Amino acid sequence: MNQNKSSDQGQGAPDPEIWSSLKTYWDTHLHDLQVVTSPVGTPAFFSQLDEYRFDKQRYLPPLVDFPSFRGRSVLEVGCGAGIDLMRFARAGALVTGIDISHTALDLARAYFGQQNQPATLKRMNGEAMSFPDDCFDAVYCHGVLPYTPGPDVMVRELYRVLKPGGVAIVQTFNRRSWLNGLSKVMKVELEHTDAPVSRLDRAGTFRAWFAPFARVRFITERFPVKTRLQTGAKAKLYNSFFVGPFNLLPRRWVAPLGWHLLARATK
């Protein structure tokens, strides 16, 4: 029941069957689980997930600046197991996380309990949130838009629940990226292309979703790092002969080809 993987537009009010399949899929497909060797839900499990996450997405800490949200209310839409949300919490933010997956929320509750960090965690659809208008200082949504039927609808919801002057940090996948091109050349599927909704977006379409915001900074990021997820001959070729030479290229040449399109938007 896959939606068009290269669609540029949101799907409007989605069929309930799509949301049912999305919930089922994400209850059984925890992101990055394949790289973790410790038992699921243990402190070592969360530590490994955190280490892998911020090695692969090493640009995130300087870009997000987690400590700058100390004392502010932060909502993460699609919080998963709570890895990014924990960074906000440890920095002193007042955190709320929502997700459609029971499995993810159970893990996030376990993680926050182990770390003795307070958090409000709720099962909720990010395209139709039950929060009132203007209630969060910041909203964060990373790795979610590509898998939701109406990404434009979700961005409007992020705008609605954000306080005036608040900041939204939002990410999607770039169709015109090094990783998409390499996956076609190497004939290696991108992650979660079997999800009920899986999409790559054009930069222009992504920018258009943020028209209501007062100010937006658009950033292209996520350049090659050595893979720990893939194995075999293709992974060895990638790690040995692609990652290093690519990262020697001047960033101004390759900046538009980053795998992640990001927006840091002020309401």
N, C-alpha and C positions, 0 to 999 in steps of 0.2 A: 504494500500500500504506500509506496514511496511517492511523495510529491515531486514535482519537477525540480531536479537538482540544480538547475541553472536559472530558476525563475528570479526575476528582478523585483517583483511586486509581492506585497503581502496578500494573503488569501482571504482577507475579510473575516467574517464570522465563521469559524471552522466547523465542520461536521463533528458532532460529538464522537463519532467513531474514530476520527483522527486522534482526538485527545485520549481516547481509551487506549489506542495502539501506542501512542507516545508514552503514556504512563507505564504500560506493560514493558515497553522496550527499555526505558531508563531505570526501571526497577531491576532489570537483569543485565545492564551494561554499564557498570560503574567505570567512569573514565580513568584511564591509566592503571587499572587494576593489574594488568599483565606484568608490570615492572616491579610489583611489590612481592617480596618473598615471605614476609612475616604474616602470621594469622590475621585475618580480617578483623578489624575492630580493636586490636591491641595498640598500646602506645607506640610500639615499634612500627606498626603498620602506618599510623598517621605520620610518624617521623619520616618514613621512607617516601610517602606520598608528597609531603611538603618539600623534601630535598629534591625529588625528581621534578616536581612542578616548577620550582623556582630556579632549577638548572635549565630546563627547557625554555621557560619564559623569563629569562634572567633580566630582561628589560623592565619587568613589572615593578619591582620595588622603587627604582628611581622615578619611574613615570607616575605611579600612583601616589607615592610619598605617604605611606600608611601613617606615620607619626603625625602628619598634618591634620588628621581627623580626630585627634584626641578630644574627648568631651562632646563630640558631635554625633548625631543620630545617622547611622548608615544602614541602608537596605541593600542586601545582595539578592538579585533576582536570578534564580538558578544556582543556589549555593552549593549543591552537591554535598560532598562529605564535609564541607566547611573549611577547606584548606585556606582559601583566600580570606574568608570571613574571619578566621582566627587571627590573621595578620592585623586586621583592623582592630579586633578585640584586644589583642596584646598591646597595641599602640594606645589603648584607652578610649576607643570609640564605643558608643552605645549601639550594639549591633542587632539587626533583625535579618534573618535569612528565610527565603521561601524557595520551594521546589515542588515539582509535581510527583517526585518519586518518594515513596515510603522508605525504600532502602537507603537512599541518600540521606534523608532526614534522620533516620535511626542512627546512622553512622555519625552525622554531625552532632546529634545529642550526646552520643558516647564520647566523642572527641572533646566537646566543650565541658562535659562532666569530668573527664580525666584531667583536663587542664584547669579546672576550677574557674572557668571563665563564664560570665553570664551572657545569655543570648536568648532572643525570642526566635523560635524556629516554627514555621507553619507550612502546611501543605497548601499551595495556592497556585493558580494559573497566572503567570506574569502578564498575559494579555487582558486579564479582567480581574484586577486586584481589588480586594475589599477594603483597602486602606482609604481614609479620607483624603481630600485634596491637600496639597501643601503641608505634608507632615514629616518629611525627612530632609536633613541637611545635605545628604549625598545618596546617590543610588549608583550601584555598581552591577554591571551585567557583562560577564566575560564568558565566551564559549556557549552562548545560549541562542542568540539571534539566528544562527544558521540552522537551528533545529526546531524553530517555532513556525507555525503556519502563517502568522501575520507579523513579520518583524516590524513593519511600520506601525501596526497597532500597538505592539509592545513598547516601542519608543515613545508613542503618545502617552501610554500609561506611565512610563518612567517620568515624563515631563509633568504629568498631572499630580503625582504624589510628591514631587520635589518642591521644597519651599522656594519662594522667590530668592534669587541669589545663590541657590544651592547648585551643586555640581553633579553631573552625570558622567560616569566613565563607562563607555560601552564599546564592545568589540564584535566584529564579524570576520569571516574569512574572505580573502581577496581572490576573486576568480583569476585576475591577471597577476599571478604570483609565481615565484620560483618553484614552490612546492607543488602547485597544481601542474605546472609544466613538467617537472621532473617525474611526477607520478605517472604521467602519460608516456613519457619516454621509457621509463623503467618498468612500466606495466605493473605498478604496485598501487593497490587501492588506498585511498585516503581513509582515515579512521571514520567510522560510523556512517559510511555511505549507505549502509543497509538500514539506517534508521527510517521510521515512517516519514519524516521530513528531514531532508539533508540538502543544503543549498550553499553555493558560492555566490558572492555578491560583487557587483561592479562598484567601483569607488564613487561614481556619480550618483548611483542609486542610494548608496549609504549616506552620502552627504545630504541628499534631498530629505531624508527622514528627520533631519535635525533643524529644519527650517523654523520651527516655533521658538527655538532657543535664542537667547539674546547674543551669546558669544559661543563660538565653537572653534576648538583647535583640532584639526585632523592630523593623524599621525599614522604612518605605515611602519610596521615593526615585525619582529619575529623572523630572523634570518637563520641560516643553518647552524645547528649544533649536532654533535654526534648522537646518533640514535641508539637508544637502549631498548626500544620497543621492537624494532625489526631485527631479524637475525639472518644468517646465511650469506651467500656470495654477494648479493646485491647490497646488503647492509655494509659489508666490508668495503666494497667499492665506494659506496657513499661516504663512509667515515674516513677512508684513506685518501680518496682522490677528488672529492667534491667539496667537503666542508671547508677545509683549509684554503684552497685556491679561491673559492667564492668569497670568503671573508677577507681576502687580500684586495679585492676589487674596491675602488673608491665608493664610499657609501652613497655619494650623490648619483652614481651611475645606476645603482641597484635599488635605491630607496623605493621607487614605485612598485617594485616586485615583492615587497614584504608579504608574508603569509597572513598577517593580521592587519586589518583596517581598524583603527581606533578613533574614537571621538572623546574629547574632554570638553563637555558642554556646560555652560552656565545658564540657568533659567533667568 
